Amino acid sequence: MNYVSNAGVFLIQTIFGLYAIVVLLRLLLQLTRADFYNPISQFLVKATSAPLRPLRRFIPGYGGIDFAAVVLLLILKLVEITLISLFPEFPPLDIGGTVALAVVELLKLLVNVFIFGIIIMAVLSWISPGTYNPVAALLHQLTEPVLRPFRRLLPPMGGLDLTPLIALVALWLVMLLIIAPLQDGICGLSLFNSTYCRARLL
């Protein structure tokens, strides 16, 4: 791959990847009913309102899930993969392969959000324990649904909470045992076997 293609792919993945994280965070914070008045929540709402507003006219929410945000995430990932496939070094996937790969990459993004959210929350708790921080407050609300089942299995012992560590191990196992085989299976099919697909393997 030449340097121009490298730079182009990097820009596409960075722009679409960062915005997908913003949309995903808004979706997750809605699901966890996080503090709407938190400044981070306000930023997420303002940054995603423009594309979500027209989508909601045709895609209503249901059961507390903002399906317009889910569709927007899928669109972002499909456009990202399609733009990258325009480079000669990345032969295009067919439509089925593109959609399948987009879904798997969104699942990987979801797990990564929880992994890094737990790590950042743990670091913030070490740096400034007992003090209010808008980022830490939102991360607590975001990660609590993931940590709660592990906390029931292993409550804090002697003031030491090992729940985040156990949750991180479980999330990495999900990446290795579920998401990676799915991605590998898509790339293993002859119709989907492109340079881009192989490059996205874990």
JOGIGI-V591797 format. One record per run of one state. SS is the DSSP state (hx for helix, st for strand, lp for the rest). FROM is the first residue (numbers start at 1). TO is the last residue. If there is no record, write none. Layout:
SS:FROM:TO + SS:FROM:TO
//
This chain:
lp:1:2 + hx:3:31 + lp:32:38 + hx:39:56 + lp:57:61 + st:62:62 + lp:63:64 + st:65:65 + lp:66:66 + hx:67:85 + lp:86:94 + hx:95:127 + lp:128:133 + hx:134:153 + lp:154:156 + st:157:157 + lp:158:159 + st:160:160 + lp:161:162 + hx:163:188 + lp:189:189 + hx:190:192 + lp:193:194 + hx:195:199 + lp:200:202
//
